[in-house]
């Protein structure tokens, strides 16, 4: 079996997103390798799922993983914001967004998500997109690049890093992840080089968010998805950094007329889960229920 991604907060997801009946319809808006969907298909023998993913390669892995449930899951190769904006099917009972980047993307996809591997700077979840990380670091002007690194990476040394990138690219185009990571490492102060996380961590996050327009897509996906949620239907979102969580938290608060917030504070992984599945450590899970008789 190819699957290597362990679904985070899987116990909490199952405990909160309980189908209203045995014939419920669920949309897994971020299918990935199918970990969460597999849990629901195993536990609920008649639930039907629509599984979305922008990445056709990882979706093929999910199709293999979930092949025994092929009569109860439909796969859609689509961005979730586009899917929900154009959705014409029946209203659904459960919607799940897991916004984490799969281990597959970091370790296997060869698209430059990790600065620990020697790969081309890409970072596209959908290979059909035109914008990639290589274009950004070689073509955005210094101010724009610094703003992206600061806004999406919350990187305090964004201007230093941007200046170093722009200086380096005058003589040589930046193509590799290790090359970019080295530029960043040399640009930051000495004491910043010895923190728990590598100095390139936040910049790589910022580039990935910019390449995939992640935050705008999240806002749009939430806005359109709740329009297709049944009365008493449940929507859960797992985020992995403060920018995502802020969008989800504010969206839920802004829609309290139609949504009942079931998690006053976000659910976080237990110490045991973090120990067994370290990528879960930054996960936060928020859940709402659609109020009755809302249009």
BELHU-V565835 format. One record per pair of residues at least 4 apart in sequence whose ideal C-beta (glycine too) atoms are under 7 Angstrom apart, sorted by sequence separation. I is the first residue (numbers start at 1). J is the second residue. D is the distance in Angstrom with one decimal. If there is no record, write none. Layout:
i	j	d
I	J	D
I	J	D
//
This chain:
i	j	d
9	13	5.5
10	14	6.5
11	15	6.2
12	16	6.1
13	17	5.7
20	24	5.7
34	38	5.3
36	40	6.9
37	41	6.0
38	42	6.2
39	43	6.2
40	44	5.8
55	59	6.3
56	60	6.6
58	62	6.7
59	63	6.4
60	64	6.8
61	65	6.3
62	66	5.9
63	67	6.6
69	73	5.4
78	82	5.6
79	83	6.7
80	84	6.1
81	85	6.2
82	86	6.3
83	87	6.1
101	105	5.0
103	107	5.6
104	108	4.9
105	109	4.7
109	113	6.8
131	135	6.0
133	137	6.4
134	138	6.1
135	139	5.4
136	140	5.2
140	144	4.5
141	145	6.8
142	146	6.2
143	147	6.3
144	148	6.5
145	149	6.4
146	150	6.1
147	151	5.8
148	152	5.8
149	153	4.9
157	161	5.6
158	162	6.1
159	163	6.2
160	164	6.4
161	165	6.4
162	166	6.3
163	167	6.2
164	168	6.3
165	169	6.3
168	172	6.6
169	173	6.3
175	179	6.6
177	181	6.1
178	182	6.3
179	183	6.7
180	184	6.5
181	185	6.2
182	186	6.4
183	187	6.3
184	188	6.7
188	192	4.2
197	201	4.4
200	204	5.5
201	205	6.6
202	206	6.4
203	207	6.4
204	208	6.4
205	209	6.4
206	210	6.3
207	211	6.1
208	212	6.3
213	217	5.4
214	218	6.2
215	219	6.7
216	220	6.4
217	221	5.9
218	222	6.4
219	223	6.4
220	224	6.3
221	225	5.8
222	226	6.8
225	229	6.8
229	233	3.9
240	244	6.5
242	246	5.9
243	247	6.9
244	248	6.5
245	249	5.9
246	250	6.1
247	251	6.1
248	252	6.4
249	253	6.5
250	254	6.0
251	255	6.4
255	259	4.7
263	267	5.7
269	273	4.1
271	275	6.3
272	276	6.4
273	277	5.7
274	278	6.4
290	294	6.3
19	24	3.5
53	58	6.0
78	83	4.4
101	106	6.6
104	109	6.0
124	129	4.9
140	145	4.2
150	155	5.9
153	158	7.0
169	174	5.5
174	179	5.5
188	193	6.3
209	214	4.6
239	244	3.8
256	261	7.0
269	274	5.1
31	37	6.2
41	47	6.7
53	59	4.5
105	111	6.7
149	155	4.9
155	161	6.7
168	174	6.5
174	180	5.5
193	199	5.9
209	215	6.2
229	235	6.0
239	245	4.2
274	280	5.8
40	47	5.6
66	73	5.7
76	83	6.2
106	113	5.0
112	119	4.4
192	199	5.7
252	259	6.0
273	280	5.3
274	281	4.7
28	36	6.1
41	49	6.6
105	113	4.9
106	114	4.6
111	119	6.8
112	120	5.5
124	132	5.4
140	148	6.9
150	158	3.8
185	193	6.4
28	37	4.7
40	49	6.5
110	119	5.4
112	121	4.6
123	132	6.3
149	158	3.9
165	174	6.9
226	235	6.4
239	248	5.9
252	261	5.4
112	122	4.6
113	123	5.8
122	132	4.9
123	133	4.2
225	235	6.8
51	62	6.4
111	122	4.1
112	123	5.5
121	132	6.9
122	133	6.0
188	199	4.7
237	248	4.8
269	280	4.4
37	49	5.3
63	75	5.9
101	113	6.4
111	123	6.0
121	133	4.2
122	134	6.9
146	158	4.7
149	161	5.8
269	281	6.6
111	124	6.4
121	134	4.1
146	159	4.7
149	162	6.1
26	40	6.1
37	51	5.6
120	134	6.9
185	199	5.3
269	283	5.7
168	183	5.2
184	199	5.4
185	200	6.6
268	283	6.8
59	75	5.8
121	137	6.6
146	162	3.7
184	200	4.4
268	284	5.9
34	51	6.8
145	162	4.3
59	77	5.7
165	183	5.8
266	284	3.7
267	285	4.1
164	183	5.3
181	200	4.2
184	203	5.5
266	285	6.0
31	51	3.8
142	162	5.2
145	165	6.5
266	286	5.2
26	47	6.0
28	49	5.8
31	52	5.8
32	53	6.4
56	77	4.9
112	133	6.1
142	163	6.2
245	266	6.7
22	44	6.9
30	52	6.9
31	53	4.4
51	73	5.6
164	186	6.8
263	285	6.9
13	36	6.1
23	46	5.4
24	47	5.3
25	48	5.3
26	49	4.8
27	50	4.7
28	51	4.8
29	52	5.2
30	53	6.8
49	72	6.5
161	184	5.3
164	187	3.6
263	286	5.0
22	46	4.6
28	52	6.7
48	72	5.1
49	73	4.5
50	74	5.1
51	75	5.2
52	76	5.0
53	77	6.6
54	78	6.8
142	166	4.6
263	287	4.9
14	39	6.0
19	44	5.7
27	52	6.8
33	58	6.2
41	66	6.7
47	72	6.8
51	76	6.9
54	79	4.7
262	287	4.5
10	36	6.8
32	58	6.0
50	76	6.1
52	78	5.6
161	187	5.0
218	244	6.3
262	288	6.2
5	32	5.9
38	65	6.5
160	187	4.9
261	288	5.4
262	289	5.8
5	33	4.5
7	35	3.3
19	47	5.7
31	59	6.4
33	61	5.1
34	62	3.5
38	66	6.0
41	69	4.4
52	80	5.3
137	165	5.6
160	188	6.4
215	243	6.1
219	247	5.8
260	288	6.2
6	35	6.6
7	36	4.6
10	39	5.7
14	43	6.6
33	62	5.3
37	66	6.4
218	247	5.6
222	251	4.9
226	255	6.8
259	288	4.2
260	289	4.6
3	33	4.8
5	35	5.7
32	62	6.7
31	62	5.3
34	65	4.7
41	72	6.1
52	83	5.4
138	169	5.4
157	188	5.0
259	290	6.4
260	291	5.6
7	39	6.6
33	65	6.1
34	66	4.9
41	73	6.7
215	247	6.3
226	258	7.0
258	290	6.6
259	291	6.7
226	259	6.8
258	291	5.6
252	286	6.5
138	173	5.5
157	192	6.7
37	73	6.5
138	174	5.8
205	241	7.0
252	288	5.4
258	294	4.3
137	174	5.0
249	286	6.7
248	286	5.4
245	284	5.2
134	175	6.1
241	282	6.5
161	203	5.8
240	282	5.1
61	104	6.9
137	180	6.2
240	283	5.9
58	102	6.2
238	283	5.5
239	284	5.1
58	104	5.5
79	126	7.0
155	202	4.1
238	285	5.0
154	202	6.3
155	203	5.9
153	202	3.6
236	285	6.3
237	286	5.4
30	80	6.6
153	203	5.4
29	80	4.1
155	206	6.7
236	287	4.5
57	109	7.0
153	205	5.1
235	287	7.0
121	174	6.8
152	205	6.7
153	206	3.3
234	287	6.4
235	288	5.3
121	175	6.2
149	203	5.2
152	206	3.8
120	175	6.2
121	176	6.7
234	289	5.5
120	176	6.6
121	177	6.0
119	176	7.0
149	206	4.7
152	209	4.2
232	289	6.2
233	290	4.5
3	61	6.5
118	176	6.2
119	177	5.0
148	206	5.5
152	210	6.0
232	290	6.2
2	61	5.0
118	177	6.7
121	180	6.3
231	290	5.8
36	96	6.0
117	177	6.3
118	178	5.1
230	290	6.5
232	292	6.4
229	290	4.5
231	292	4.8
2	64	6.4
3	65	4.9
36	98	6.1
115	177	5.1
148	210	5.2
231	293	6.4
114	177	6.8
115	178	6.9
231	294	6.9
1	65	6.7
226	290	6.9
25	90	6.5
27	92	5.2
112	177	4.7
26	92	6.5
29	95	6.3
32	98	6.8
115	181	3.8
25	92	4.7
26	93	6.5
29	96	6.3
30	97	5.6
25	93	5.6
26	94	4.0
27	95	5.1
28	96	5.3
29	97	4.8
30	98	4.8
24	93	3.9
30	99	6.5
33	102	6.1
24	94	6.3
32	102	4.7
55	125	5.0
33	104	6.2
54	125	4.9
55	126	6.3
136	207	5.9
54	126	4.3
20	93	5.3
19	93	5.8
133	207	4.6
136	210	6.1
19	94	6.3
136	211	6.9
17	94	5.0
133	211	5.5
17	96	6.5
132	211	6.0
131	211	5.7
13	96	6.9
115	198	6.5
123	207	5.9
115	200	4.5
123	208	4.8
124	211	5.8
125	212	5.2
123	211	4.5
124	212	6.9
115	204	5.6
152	243	6.8
8	100	6.5
113	208	6.4
5	102	4.7
5	103	4.8
4	103	5.4
5	104	6.0
4	104	6.6
99	218	6.9
97	221	6.9
95	225	5.3
95	229	6.2
85	220	6.8
81	217	4.4
92	228	5.9
84	221	5.6
91	228	5.3
92	229	6.3
93	230	5.3
79	217	6.3
91	229	6.5
92	230	6.5
100	238	6.6
81	220	4.0
85	224	4.7
91	230	4.5
94	233	6.7
99	238	6.2
81	221	4.3
84	224	3.7
93	233	5.0
94	234	5.2
95	235	4.5
96	236	5.3
97	237	4.5
98	238	4.5
99	239	5.3
100	240	4.9
80	221	4.5
84	225	4.4
87	228	5.4
92	233	6.4
97	238	6.8
99	240	6.0
81	224	6.9
84	228	6.8
99	244	5.4
103	279	6.7
100	283	6.9
29	221	6.5
29	225	6.9
20	232	6.0
17	234	5.1
17	236	5.3
16	236	6.0
13	236	6.4
9	238	6.2
8	238	6.3
16	262	6.6
12	267	5.0
9	267	6.5
9	269	5.9
8	269	6.6
8	277	6.6
6	277	4.8
9	280	6.8
16	287	4.7
8	280	4.0
13	285	7.0
12	285	5.7
9	283	5.7
8	283	4.7
9	285	5.0
//
